[in-house]
Amino acid sequence: MITAADLIDEHAGGVMERPVPFISRVRLENYKSIESCDVWLSPLTVLVGPNGSGKSNFLDALSFTAAFELVLIQILWMLPSTAS
């Protein structure tokens, strides 16, 4: 499992040299109450809307996507290196 401590490199001034994965765009179709949406994300994205407009469902989809991506990253890190 990748933890926050894994992202810190003491020799690089406390910052990991590899880029941290970032979900920059979410496109949803027919997910719970959301018929269709296409949202570009930034490091700070604010969701605003009336009750029942799908804000929580959007975050649920984003959480599912982030968890899926994390599993893929962990699997790739566990694969043996093919470089010679």
FITORNU-260378 format. One record per atom (N, C-alpha, C, O, CB): residue number from 1; atom name; residue in three letters; x, y, z. Coordinates in pm, whole numbers, plus 50000, padded with zeros to 5 digits. Last residue first. Glycine has a CB too. Example, Ala and Ser with C-alpha at 12.3 -4.5 7.8 and 13.67 -1.06 7.14 Angstrom:
- resi;name;resn;xx;yy;zz
- 2;N;ser;51285;49775;50708
- 2;CA;ser;51367;49894;50714
- 2;C;ser;51290;50003;50787
- 2;O;ser;51341;50114;50804
- 2;CB;ser;51408;49940;50572
- 1;N;ala;51319;49431;50780
- 1;CA;ala;51230;49550;50780
- 1;C;ala;51320;49670;50780
- 1;O;ala;51424;49668;50846
- 1;CB;ala;51131;49553;50905
***
This chain:
- resi;name;resn;xx;yy;zz
- 84;N;ser;51668;49599;48179
- 84;CA;ser;51790;49519;48199
- 84;C;ser;51907;49610;48228
- 84;O;ser;52019;49563;48247
- 84;CB;ser;51821;49431;48076
- 83;N;ala;51330;49621;48287
- 83;CA;ala;51451;49687;48239
- 83;C;ala;51572;49602;48270
- 83;O;ala;51579;49539;48375
- 83;CB;ala;51466;49827;48303
- 82;N;thr;51109;49520;48403
- 82;CA;thr;51153;49451;48282
- 82;C;thr;51280;49514;48225
- 82;O;thr;51333;49465;48125
- 82;CB;thr;51043;49452;48176
- 81;N;ser;51039;49468;48746
- 81;CA;ser;51092;49556;48643
- 81;C;ser;51141;49474;48524
- 81;O;ser;51206;49371;48542
- 81;CB;ser;51206;49644;48699
- 80;N;pro;50736;49313;48858
- 80;CA;pro;50884;49314;48844
- 80;C;pro;50926;49404;48728
- 80;O;pro;50857;49415;48627
- 80;CB;pro;50938;49169;48821
- 79;N;leu;50476;49499;49014
- 79;CA;leu;50523;49419;48901
- 79;C;leu;50674;49423;48894
- 79;O;leu;50735;49527;48921
- 79;CB;leu;50461;49470;48769
- 78;N;met;50411;49681;49208
- 78;CA;met;50448;49546;49253
- 78;C;met;50501;49460;49139
- 78;O;met;50564;49357;49164
- 78;CB;met;50327;49478;49318
- 77;N;trp;50337;49906;49074
- 77;CA;trp;50460;49915;49156
- 77;C;trp;50505;49776;49200
- 77;O;trp;50623;49755;49226
- 77;CB;trp;50437;50004;49280
- 76;N;leu;50097;49820;48959
- 76;CA;leu;50212;49850;48872
- 76;C;leu;50342;49857;48951
- 76;O;leu;50446;49816;48900
- 76;CB;leu;50190;49982;48799
- 75;N;ile;49939;49799;49190
- 75;CA;ile;49968;49679;49110
- 75;C;ile;50090;49703;49023
- 75;O;ile;50177;49616;49013
- 75;CB;ile;49846;49640;49023
- 74;N;gln;49928;50069;49266
- 74;CA;gln;49989;49971;49355
- 74;C;gln;50025;49844;49279
- 74;O;gln;50131;49786;49303
- 74;CB;gln;49896;49938;49471
- 73;N;ile;49790;50176;49046
- 73;CA;ile;49927;50222;49076
- 73;C;ile;49998;50120;49164
- 73;O;ile;50114;50088;49141
- 73;CB;ile;49925;50361;49145
- 72;N;leu;49541;50046;49076
- 72;CA;leu;49623;50026;48955
- 72;C;leu;49769;50065;48979
- 72;O;leu;49860;49995;48936
- 72;CB;leu;49566;50107;48839
- 71;N;val;49462;50153;49324
- 71;CA;val;49483;50009;49311
- 71;C;val;49570;49980;49188
- 71;O;val;49661;49897;49195
- 71;CB;val;49348;49934;49301
- 70;N;leu;49432;50421;49248
- 70;CA;leu;49531;50385;49349
- 70;C;leu;49563;50236;49343
- 70;O;leu;49679;50197;49355
- 70;CB;leu;49481;50422;49490
- 69;N;glu;49217;50405;49069
- 69;CA;glu;49349;50447;49020
- 69;C;glu;49458;50408;49119
- 69;O;glu;49566;50367;49077
- 69;CB;glu;49351;50599;48995
- 68;N;phe;49014;50333;49251
- 68;CA;phe;49049;50244;49141
- 68;C;phe;49188;50277;49087
- 68;O;phe;49268;50187;49063
- 68;CB;phe;48945;50253;49028
- 67;N;ala;49006;50562;49410
- 67;CA;ala;49041;50434;49471
- 67;C;ala;49084;50334;49364
- 67;O;ala;49180;50259;49384
- 67;CB;ala;48922;50378;49551
- 66;N;ala;48923;50751;49219
- 66;CA;ala;49052;50767;49285
- 66;C;ala;49098;50636;49348
- 66;O;ala;49216;50601;49340
- 66;CB;ala;49045;50877;49392
- 65;N;thr;48666;50650;49157
- 65;CA;thr;48769;50660;49053
- 65;C;thr;48908;50669;49115
- 65;O;thr;49001;50603;49069
- 65;CB;thr;48744;50782;48963
- 64;N;phe;48536;50677;49404
- 64;CA;phe;48548;50545;49342
- 64;C;phe;48661;50545;49239
- 64;O;phe;48741;50452;49234
- 64;CB;phe;48415;50504;49276
- 63;N;ser;48550;50958;49430
- 63;CA;ser;48614;50871;49529
- 63;C;ser;48636;50730;49473
- 63;O;ser;48742;50671;49492
- 63;CB;ser;48528;50864;49657
- 62;N;leu;48392;51034;49213
- 62;CA;leu;48532;51075;49219
- 62;C;leu;48610;50987;49317
- 62;O;leu;48722;50946;49289
- 62;CB;leu;48544;51224;49260
- 61;N;ala;48144;50931;49291
- 61;CA;ala;48207;50883;49168
- 61;C;ala;48357;50916;49168
- 61;O;ala;48438;50834;49126
- 61;CB;ala;48139;50945;49045
- 60;N;asp;48108;51087;49522
- 60;CA;asp;48110;50941;49532
- 60;C;asp;48179;50881;49409
- 60;O;asp;48261;50791;49422
- 60;CB;asp;47967;50886;49547
- 59;N;leu;48095;51342;49411
- 59;CA;leu;48207;51308;49499
- 59;C;leu;48220;51158;49518
- 59;O;leu;48331;51106;49529
- 59;CB;leu;48190;51376;49636
- 58;N;phe;47851;51310;49273
- 58;CA;phe;47973;51341;49199
- 58;C;phe;48096;51304;49283
- 58;O;phe;48190;51242;49233
- 58;CB;phe;47977;51492;49161
- 57;N;asn;47680;51270;49488
- 57;CA;asn;47697;51162;49391
- 57;C;asn;47822;51184;49307
- 57;O;asn;47891;51088;49272
- 57;CB;asn;47574;51151;49301
- 56;N;ser;47696;51522;49607
- 56;CA;ser;47745;51404;49680
- 56;C;ser;47766;51287;49586
- 56;O;ser;47862;51211;49603
- 56;CB;ser;47648;51364;49791
- 55;N;lys;47576;51678;49400
- 55;CA;lys;47712;51707;49450
- 55;C;lys;47771;51584;49520
- 55;O;lys;47885;51547;49492
- 55;CB;lys;47710;51826;49547
- 54;N;gly;47317;51658;49301
- 54;CA;gly;47415;51557;49264
- 54;C;gly;47557;51581;49312
- 54;O;gly;47649;51511;49270
- 54;CB;gly;47417;51544;49119
- 53;N;ser;47111;51818;49390
- 53;CA;ser;47161;51843;49254
- 53;C;ser;47270;51745;49210
- 53;O;ser;47311;51748;49094
- 53;CB;ser;47215;51984;49244
- 52;N;gly;47008;51809;49646
- 52;CA;gly;46957;51714;49548
- 52;C;gly;47009;51734;49407
- 52;O;gly;46956;51675;49313
- 52;CB;gly;46810;51721;49547
- 51;N;asn;47033;52156;49714
- 51;CA;asn;47015;52021;49765
- 51;C;asn;46958;51931;49655
- 51;O;asn;46870;51973;49580
- 51;CB;asn;46923;52020;49889
- 50;N;pro;47217;52344;49459
- 50;CA;pro;47109;52323;49556
- 50;C;pro;47107;52178;49605
- 50;O;pro;47170;52090;49547
- 50;CB;pro;46973;52359;49493
- 49;N;gly;47575;52397;49454
- 49;CA;gly;47446;52368;49393
- 49;C;gly;47342;52343;49500
- 49;O;gly;47374;52324;49617
- 49;CB;gly;47456;52247;49300
- 48;N;val;47919;52366;49397
- 48;CA;val;47812;52448;49452
- 48;C;val;47683;52412;49380
- 48;O;val;47681;52399;49257
- 48;CB;val;47844;52601;49438
- 47;N;leu;48238;52259;49460
- 47;CA;leu;48109;52218;49406
- 47;C;leu;48000;52297;49476
- 47;O;leu;47989;52295;49598
- 47;CB;leu;48086;52064;49423
- 46;N;val;48557;52368;49377
- 46;CA;val;48444;52387;49467
- 46;C;val;48317;52345;49395
- 46;O;val;48290;52388;49283
- 46;CB;val;48434;52535;49515
- 45;N;thr;48889;52265;49375
- 45;CA;thr;48764;52269;49299
- 45;C;thr;48649;52276;49399
- 45;O;thr;48645;52199;49495
- 45;CB;thr;48749;52145;49205
- 44;N;leu;49218;52292;49360
- 44;CA;leu;49107;52339;49445
- 44;C;leu;48984;52355;49356
- 44;O;leu;48976;52446;49274
- 44;CB;leu;49143;52474;49517
- 43;N;pro;49362;52176;49154
- 43;CA;pro;49395;52140;49293
- 43;C;pro;49289;52187;49393
- 43;O;pro;49275;52128;49500
- 43;CB;pro;49529;52197;49330
- 42;N;ser;49085;52110;48929
- 42;CA;ser;49211;52176;48961
- 42;C;ser;49246;52136;49104
- 42;O;ser;49168;52066;49168
- 42;CB;ser;49200;52334;48946
- 41;N;leu;48902;51935;48676
- 41;CA;leu;48938;51959;48815
- 41;C;leu;49071;52032;48824
- 41;O;leu;49158;52018;48739
- 41;CB;leu;48945;51827;48893
- 40;N;trp;48631;51956;48460
- 40;CA;trp;48776;51967;48470
- 40;C;trp;48809;52006;48613
- 40;O;trp;48750;52101;48666
- 40;CB;trp;48835;52070;48367
- 39;N;val;48358;51751;48397
- 39;CA;val;48415;51851;48488
- 39;C;val;48566;51842;48484
- 39;O;val;48624;51735;48503
- 39;CB;val;48362;51831;48632
- 38;N;asp;48069;51670;48261
- 38;CA;asp;48209;51672;48221
- 38;C;asp;48274;51786;48299
- 38;O;asp;48250;51903;48270
- 38;CB;asp;48225;51691;48064
- 37;N;cys;47778;51461;48290
- 37;CA;cys;47856;51579;48328
- 37;C;cys;48001;51560;48284
- 37;O;cys;48048;51447;48271
- 37;CB;cys;47849;51604;48481
- 36;N;ser;47453;51325;48292
- 36;CA;ser;47576;51347;48217
- 36;C;ser;47646;51469;48274
- 36;O;ser;47582;51570;48302
- 36;CB;ser;47547;51364;48067
- 35;N;glu;47283;51248;48503
- 35;CA;glu;47261;51197;48367
- 35;C;glu;47390;51207;48286
- 35;O;glu;47430;51112;48220
- 35;CB;glu;47147;51275;48298
- 34;N;ile;47309;51161;48826
- 34;CA;ile;47377;51243;48726
- 34;C;ile;47357;51180;48588
- 34;O;ile;47409;51072;48560
- 34;CB;ile;47529;51256;48759
- 33;N;ser;47216;50998;49024
- 33;CA;ser;47127;51105;48980
- 33;C;ser;47187;51192;48868
- 33;O;ser;47122;51286;48821
- 33;CB;ser;47091;51194;49097
- 32;N;lys;47401;50728;48914
- 32;CA;lys;47305;50769;49016
- 32;C;lys;47215;50879;48961
- 32;O;lys;47144;50858;48863
- 32;CB;lys;47377;50816;49144
- 31;N;tyr;47519;50801;48611
- 31;CA;tyr;47568;50757;48742
- 31;C;tyr;47476;50815;48848
- 31;O;tyr;47474;50936;48869
- 31;CB;tyr;47716;50799;48766
- 30;N;asn;47502;50866;48331
- 30;CA;asn;47407;50776;48397
- 30;C;asn;47462;50716;48525
- 30;O;asn;47454;50596;48547
- 30;CB;asn;47368;50664;48302
- 29;N;glu;47833;50953;48301
- 29;CA;glu;47708;50934;48227
- 29;C;glu;47626;50831;48303
- 29;O;glu;47674;50722;48334
- 29;CB;glu;47734;50888;48079
- 28;N;leu;48102;51178;48358
- 28;CA;leu;48006;51080;48408
- 28;C;leu;47885;51073;48316
- 28;O;leu;47841;51174;48261
- 28;CB;leu;47962;51114;48551
- 27;N;arg;48433;51261;48370
- 27;CA;arg;48316;51257;48282
- 27;C;arg;48226;51145;48331
- 27;O;arg;48270;51030;48343
- 27;CB;arg;48357;51236;48130
- 26;N;val;48676;51458;48506
- 26;CA;val;48578;51353;48537
- 26;C;val;48461;51368;48442
- 26;O;val;48398;51474;48434
- 26;CB;val;48531;51361;48687
- 25;N;arg;49019;51538;48514
- 25;CA;arg;48891;51548;48444
- 25;C;arg;48803;51430;48484
- 25;O;arg;48849;51316;48493
- 25;CB;arg;48911;51552;48291
- 24;N;ser;49243;51498;48665
- 24;CA;ser;49217;51634;48617
- 24;C;ser;49082;51650;48549
- 24;O;ser;49034;51762;48529
- 24;CB;ser;49326;51675;48522
- 23;N;ile;49385;51342;48926
- 23;CA;ile;49270;51329;48836
- 23;C;ile;49231;51470;48794
- 23;O;ile;49190;51551;48877
- 23;CB;ile;49150;51254;48905
- 22;N;phe;49721;51281;48953
- 22;CA;phe;49617;51380;48979
- 22;C;phe;49506;51360;48877
- 22;O;phe;49530;51360;48756
- 22;CB;phe;49675;51525;48972
- 21;N;pro;50009;51130;49099
- 21;CA;pro;49893;51122;49009
- 21;C;pro;49784;51219;49051
- 21;O;pro;49758;51237;49170
- 21;CB;pro;49838;50979;49006
- 20;N;val;50301;51317;49140
- 20;CA;val;50193;51248;49209
- 20;C;val;50072;51245;49115
- 20;O;val;50037;51348;49058
- 20;CB;val;50157;51318;49346
- 19;N;pro;50608;51267;48969
- 19;CA;pro;50483;51340;48984
- 19;C;pro;50378;51254;49055
- 19;O;pro;50368;51133;49031
- 19;CB;pro;50431;51385;48847
- 18;N;arg;50908;51209;49151
- 18;CA;arg;50808;51160;49057
- 18;C;arg;50679;51238;49076
- 18;O;arg;50644;51272;49189
- 18;CB;arg;50783;51007;49075
- 17;N;glu;51035;51323;49371
- 17;CA;glu;51068;51372;49238
- 17;C;glu;50969;51325;49133
- 17;O;glu;50947;51395;49034
- 17;CB;glu;51206;51329;49200
- 16;N;met;50890;51433;49674
- 16;CA;met;50913;51324;49580
- 16;C;met;50939;51379;49441
- 16;O;met;50871;51473;49398
- 16;CB;met;50793;51227;49578
- 15;N;val;51054;51633;49909
- 15;CA;val;50952;51625;49805
- 15;C;val;50988;51514;49708
- 15;O;val;51102;51502;49666
- 15;CB;val;50938;51761;49729
- 14;N;gly;51261;51666;50086
- 14;CA;gly;51131;51631;50140
- 14;C;gly;51021;51619;50037
- 14;O;gly;50905;51597;50073
- 14;CB;gly;51093;51731;50241
- 13;N;gly;51492;51708;49940
- 13;CA;gly;51435;51820;50012
- 13;C;gly;51294;51792;50064
- 13;O;gly;51216;51885;50084
- 13;CB;gly;51433;51941;49924
- 12;N;ala;51561;51463;49847
- 12;CA;ala;51513;51561;49749
- 12;C;ala;51447;51679;49819
- 12;O;ala;51356;51741;49765
- 12;CB;ala;51415;51496;49650
- 11;N;his;51617;51290;50049
- 11;CA;his;51730;51344;49974
- 11;C;his;51688;51449;49871
- 11;O;his;51773;51518;49816
- 11;CB;his;51803;51232;49903
- 10;N;glu;51368;51204;50145
- 10;CA;glu;51453;51288;50231
- 10;C;glu;51565;51356;50152
- 10;O;glu;51604;51468;50185
- 10;CB;glu;51513;51204;50343
- 9;N;asp;51077;51201;49989
- 9;CA;asp;51215;51160;49964
- 9;C;asp;51305;51254;50040
- 9;O;asp;51318;51371;50004
- 9;CB;asp;51249;51159;49811
- 8;N;ile;50750;51091;50026
- 8;CA;ile;50852;51185;50074
- 8;C;ile;50990;51125;50052
- 8;O;ile;51016;51012;50092
- 8;CB;ile;50830;51220;50224
- 7;N;leu;50567;50901;49970
- 7;CA;leu;50578;51010;49874
- 7;C;leu;50684;51112;49913
- 7;O;leu;50706;51209;49841
- 7;CB;leu;50445;51079;49859
- 6;N;asp;50554;50728;50179
- 6;CA;asp;50619;50680;50058
- 6;C;asp;50641;50792;49957
- 6;O;asp;50726;50780;49869
- 6;CB;asp;50536;50570;49995
- 5;N;ala;50396;50867;50359
- 5;CA;ala;50540;50858;50386
- 5;C;ala;50616;50811;50263
- 5;O;ala;50731;50848;50245
- 5;CB;ala;50567;50765;50503
- 4;N;ala;50141;50819;50264
- 4;CA;ala;50197;50954;50248
- 4;C;ala;50348;50952;50270
- 4;O;ala;50420;51028;50205
- 4;CB;ala;50130;51052;50346
- 3;N;thr;50162;50493;50105
- 3;CA;thr;50121;50585;50212
- 3;C;thr;50183;50721;50185
- 3;O;thr;50267;50736;50096
- 3;CB;thr;50164;50531;50352
- 2;N;ile;50054;50222;49921
- 2;CA;ile;50126;50348;49915
- 2;C;ile;50072;50438;50026
- 2;O;ile;49951;50458;50038
- 2;CB;ile;50113;50416;49775
- 1;N;met;50084;49882;50000
- 1;CA;met;50000;50000;50000
- 1;C;met;50088;50124;50000
- 1;O;met;50188;50130;50073
- 1;CB;met;49905;50000;50122
***
